[in-house]
Amino acid sequence: MSDLQSFRQEARAWLETNCPPEMRQPVRTEADVCWGGRNAQFSCEAQRVWLERMAERGWTVPAWPREYGGGGLSPAEAAVLNEEMQALGCRPPLSSFGIWMLGPALLKFGTHEQKAEHLPPIARGEIRWCQGYSEPNAGSDLASLQTRAEDKGDHFIVNGQKIWTSYADKADWIFCLVRTDPSAKKHTGISFVLFDMRTPGVSTRPILLISGKSPFCETFFDNVRVEKHNVVGNLNEGWTVAKYLLQHEREMIGGVGNRGVLAPRDIALEAVGRDAQGRLDDPMLRAEIAAFEVDEMAFAATMRRARDMAIARQGNPAYASMLKYYGSELNKRRHELVMAAGGSAALEWEGERSSDGARARAWLRTKANSIEGGTSEVQLNIIAKRVLALPGA
């Protein structure tokens, strides 16, 4: 038996013993997602136990080094662990921008002291992070950002505004792009800094969306003190860190296209029922769901291929744009099918029968998938230039 086969058996046995039955159910609402943080709220005791058990083993971030709270697994072992979790239907123990975005950037650009300070609390779910990138006049053209950090010797004073800051009102810390040299050219003079959201001068204001929910915020900085040791990477070279982090953000957003979050087939069977042959009793909807599931499986295979190419150092950084674009479109299709399966009942906005309009609100929320992390138009341009190598206009 190979070492990888032995690890698979070990992982499967551990998961079967330690993953609570409640954590083997599909994620259906925001309450089912564990975000951690200083003021973490758990939907049930099983959710808290599952996080603690996985964090203790380092499997919230299985491929991170053990010294920084990870599991120290090889990429192949981490892939096997993910496969075994999917086979058992295990929910992710922790959802975190610290894991998906900041962690990889710190591992690549951070000092040992920064890694030791920030990565273990991320892995344990003790600190929740948000991202300070977009501004009112710097969205797709992010390098136009104007939030300014003035040098005060051993620290900076930050003034400015960010927008579309996901969960800023619930976050403990922020990783933020600021302009430290206003005289420099557009993509230079930008630094990547970290600071506590409790720092005096930081305030947030939720933005009410069409879904009736407010996952995004406006974030304001009024004379906020940021220590210089919290600059990640070189001063005035934060754009390099920002680009690397954006690759991981786009892969994360693209991941919403993966199977396991919401299955249109199950919802359709519940709403429409079966015909005499045991099939979904709506041939048109059945065909649409079948086509969707084929594309869903193809996308999952593409995600695995992209991961294997990255491990082999054969990947193209622009692949993240491809995954982000297609994953976003696939997730929008998923929710369109869920709404089609539910019929008029799925449009109910309030009331116990609809779980307070959860499906309709989630469907409306997916419209932002093609905007966040870089608009679909920007991603298609990147794909054309850097993946397909098409000539410019």
N, C-alpha and C positions, 0 to 999 in steps of 0.2 A: 504494500500500500504506500502511495506517495505521501509526502508531507502535506500536500494540499488536500488530499482525500482525508487524511487523518484530521486536519484542521476542520474540514467540513463536518465530519461526524461530531467532533468536540463542540463546535459552534451550534449545531442543530440540537444536541442534547442539552446544552446550557440554555438555549432559547426556550425549548419546550418546558424546562423546569422553572425558568425565571420570568418569562413574559406572562403577566396576568391575563386571564381570559378576556377581561374588559379591554385590554390593549391589543386584541386581535380582531377588533371590529373595524370596519371602514370608517375613515374620517368623514363626517357628514356636515359638521358645523364648525365655526371658529372655536367653540368651547372644547372641541376634541383635540385642538392643537396646543401643545405645550411650548410656551415661549420662554419660560424661566424668568430670571431677573430678580432684583432685590425684593420686589413685591409680587413674586410669582403667585398666580392663582391657578389652582388645580381643579379640574372638573370633578375629580373623584380621588380617593386615596390610591387607587391602582395606578393612576397617572403619575403621582408623586413617587411611588415605589419603583415604577418602571424607569423613571429618570435616574433615581439614585442607584439602582442596580447597574444600569448601563454606564453611568458616569464612573462608578467605582471601578469598572472593568476597563474604562477608557474607550468604550465602544460608541459613545456619542460622536467621537471623532476618531474612528479606528485607525486611520493611516497617519495621524499626527504622532510625533515622537512621545515616548512615555514621559520624558522629563517635563513636557508641557501639558500633561493631562490626557494624552492620547493613548491609543491601544498599541502603538508601535507595530502595526500590521504592515505587511507588504501590500502593494497595490492589488496583487492577485488574491491575497487573503481577504482584503477589504471587499473585493468584488464577490467573493464566496459568501462572506457574511451578509452582504446585501441580498444575495440570491436566497439564502436561507431565511432571512427575515421576510422576504416577499412570499416565499413558499408557505410560511406559517401565518401570513397575514399580519405580521407585527407592525404596529404603527411606529413611525420615527419617534424616539424618546424625547427629542428636542428639536425645535425649529429655531433657527438663529441666524441673523445677519452676521453675527460674529463668526459662526462656523462657515457659512456659505461665501462670505466676501472678505471680511477683515482678516480672519485667520490665515488664509492663504497668502495675503499681502504681507502680514507680519512675519510669517515663516520665511518669506523670500527677502524682505527688505528690513525687517526689524532688528534691533540689537538684541543681544541675549537678555539684557535687563528688561526690555520691552516685552519680549516673548514670555519671560518668567512672570512678569507682573500681570499680563492680560490674558494669555492663552489658557492657563488652568481654570480661572473663573468662567471663561467661555465654555470650556469643555464640561464643567459641572453645572452649567445653567444658572450661575449666580449673578451674572451681569448681562443685561440685555442692551444691544447696540442699535443705533440708527445711523443713517447715511446722510451726510450733509454735502450734497453735490449740486443739484439743480437750484437755480435762482430765477426770480421773475423775468429777468432778461438774459438768462443763460440756461436754456434747456437743452435742445439738440446741439446747439453751439456752446457746449459746456465751458470751453476754454475762455469764453468771454466773461467768466465770473468776476464779480467785483467785491465780494466780501474781503475785507482788508485786515491784515494782521500787522500792527505797528510794533517795531522792535523797541523794547524797553530795557535792553540789557540782558537780564537772565530770564525774561519772559516776553510774551507778546500781549498786546491788547487788541482784541478782535471786535470789529463792528461790521454789521451787514445783515443780510437776510437770505434764508434758504426757503425753498418751497417744494411741495410734494415729498416731504420728509416722512417716509412710512413709519408709523407708530412712534413718532418723536415724543408724543405726550406720555408714552409708556416706557420709553427707553431710559437707561441709566447713564450710558456714555454715548458719545457721537464720534465717528471718524469723519473728518471734514476737510474740504479743500478751501484754502484761503490764499489770497494774493499777498505775498511777502515782499515783492519787488515790483511796484507799479510802473517803474520805468522800463522794465524788461518787455520783450516781445510776447505776443499773445500766449503761447504755450509754455513760456518760461516764466520765472518769477512766481510760480504757484507752489505752495507747500502743502503737505498732507499731515494734518495734526489730529491729536486725540484729546478729548477733554470730557469731564464729568458734566452731565446735564443739570446737576444741582449747583454748578458754579454761578455766583451772582451775575445777573445780566442776561441769562438764557431764559427765553420764554417761548411757549408754543401756542398755536391756535389751530384746532382741527378744521379741516375743510370738508363741508358737507357735500357728499357726492350724490349722483342721481340714484344710487342704490339706497340712499337714506342712511348709510353708514359713513364713518369718518376714519379710515385707516391712514389717510394722509394729513399732513399738517403744514402750516407755515411756521417757520422757526426764526426767531429774532435774536441777534447778538448785540448787546449794548455794553460796550466797555468790558468785555469778558476776558479775564486773565487766563492765558494758556502758557504753561511752563515749556521752556525750550526742549527739555528732555522728552517731550511728547511729540516731537517732530519725527515722523517715520521716513526713513530714507534721507537723502541729502536735502538741505535747505534750498529752496527755489527749484527743486527737481521733482516736485510732487506729481507732475503730470505723468511721469514714468510709473509711479505707484498707482495712480488713478486708472491708467489704461490697463494695467495688469489686473486690477480689481474688477474693472468693467467686464473683462472676459469671464470671470467667475460669476458675476451678477447675471450676465446674459445666459450662461449655462444654467444657472439656478432658475431664472424665469422660464427658459425653455423646458426645464424639467417638469413644469406643470402639465406638459403634454403627455407625460408618462402615465401608464396604467396604474391603478390602485387608489386614486383619490375619489373618483366618482364613476360608477359604471352605468352608462345609459341603459344597457340591456336589463339589468336588475330592476331599475326604476320603471322601465317600459313594461316588463312582465307584471310587475305589481299593479300598474295603472291600467293596462290594456287586457292582460290575461293571455291564455294560450288557446290555440285552435285544437281541432280534434287530433292533430298529429303532434301536439305538444310544443308547437312553434309559437312565436309571438303572433297574436291574432290581429296583425295589421301588416300586410305584405309590403307596402311602401316604406313604412317605418322600419320593418325588419331588414330590408335591403339597405337602407341608409345606415343603420347601425352596423350591419355586416361590413360595409365599405369603410366605415369609420374604424372598426376594430382591426381591419387589415392595415390601414394606415398607421394606427396606433402601435401595432406590433413592429411594423417596418421602422417607425421612428425609434422605438426602444432598441432595435438592433443597431440603428445608426448611432444612438447615444453610446452604446457599448463599443462600437467600432471607434468612435472618436476618443473614448477613454483609453482604449488599447493603443491607439496611435500616439496619444499624449504620453503614455507610459514608455513607449518605444522611442520617444523624442522625434516622431515623424509628423506630428500634428501641425496644423496651420492655426495661428492665433485667431484668424478670421472665422474659423469653424464655429466659434462661440456665437457669432452673428447668425450663422445658418441655423444653429440649434434654437437660438432665441426666436427667430422669425417663425420657423415651422412649428415649434412647440406652442407658441402663442396662438397661432391659427388653429392648431389641433384642439387646444383647450377651449377656444371659442366654439368650435364645432361640437365639442362634448356637451357644453351647456345648452346649445341650441337644440340638440337631440333630447336632453333632459326636459326642456320646456315643451318640445313637441310631444313627448310621451305623456306629460302631465296634462296636456290640453288646457282648458280654461281654468281648471283647478290650480294649475301651477302659477297662474297670474295673481292669485290671492296675495294681498300685500300684508295683511295683519290677521292675527287669529291663531288659535292653537292648531287648527287642522293643517295649516301650512308652515308650522314652526316659525311664526312671525315673518312669513314671506321669504324664507331662507333661499328657496330655489330661484325666485324672481330676482332677489337682491344679488345672489351669486352670479346669475346670468348677466345682469347689468354690470357687475364688477369686472367681468372678463373683458369688457370693451377697452379697459385700460391696459390689457396685456400688450396691445400693439403700440402703446405709447411709452410705458415705463421701461427703463433700462436702455433707452434709445429707440426711436420710432421705427416702425416697419420700413418706412421709406429710406431711413438712414442705413438700416441693416441690409436692405436690398442693394444699395449702392456699394457697401463694403463687400458683399458677396460677389457682385459683378466685377469689382476691381481686383480683389485679393484672393478670391477662390476660383472664379471663372476666367480671370485675366482678360476681360473684355476691353477693347480700346475705349478711350474716353471720347466724349462728344466733340 
